Amino acid sequence: MRRTTKQVRHPFKGASSELVSQRLAEQVGIVTLPGTFFSPPFANPEQDDRYIRFSIANVDEATLRKVPARLEKLNKLWHAL
């Protein structure tokens, strides 16, 4: 199976990439890696630490189709967490 990696900017202003990655895993079952794993310390963490990395390997298409709904679920839960 082909492996694809994508780094994206998360929408939760003021939240670190580590916090977002943790909540994605714990709340909606999506495992990502924080951007801090792949870059030097940020000069302006509040602006620069907004990236997470999705790695999709050995995941079937049916599971991938669930990702948008899971992301939306976290978006709705975010302020209550």
N, C-alpha and C positions, 0 to 999 in steps of 0.2 A: 504494500500500500504506500502511496506517495505521502511524504511528510511536508506540511506547509506551516510556516511560522509567520505571524502577523502581529505587529505592534501597533496599538491604537491609543488614542488619547481618551481617557475616561471623562465623563461629564460632571463628576462630583467635585466642584471647586473647593479647595482647601483641604481635601482628603488626600493622604499619601497613596502612592501606588500599592504599598504594602497593605494598607487598610482595605483598599478596594479589592485587592486579590484575596485577602482573608474573607471578606464578606461574600464575595462571589462563591468561594468554595463552601463556606459554612451555610449560607442561606439558600443558594440555588443550585449547588452542585456543579459549578463551572470552575475548573482549575486553570488559573493563569499565573504568570510570573510577573512580579513587580518590575518596573523599569529600572529600579535601583540595583537590580542584579546585573545589569548590563551597561551601567554607565558610572562615571566618577561622581563624587559628591556634587550636588547641584549648588550653584551660586544663589539661586532663588528657588528653594524647594517648593514653595506654594504655587509657582507658575510652571516650573520645569518637571516636577515629580508627578506628572499626570498621565504617564504612559504605562500600559500593561501589555504583556505579550501573550497572545493565544498561540498555543501549539496544538495542531490537529494531526494526530498520528493514530492509526489503528482505530479510528472512529467511523462507524458506519453512517450512511446518509440519513437514516431515520433518526439517529441521535443528534446529528448536526441540525436537523430541521427543528429540534426543540430549543436550540440556543436562543433565538430571538424572544420567545415567550419567557424564558428564564431571565434574560437580561431585563425585560420589561418588569418582571416580578421584583427584581432587586431595585429597580428605579422607583417603584411604588413603595417599597419597604424602607428605603434609605433613611428618610428623616425620622422614622420611628426607632431606628437602631441606635 
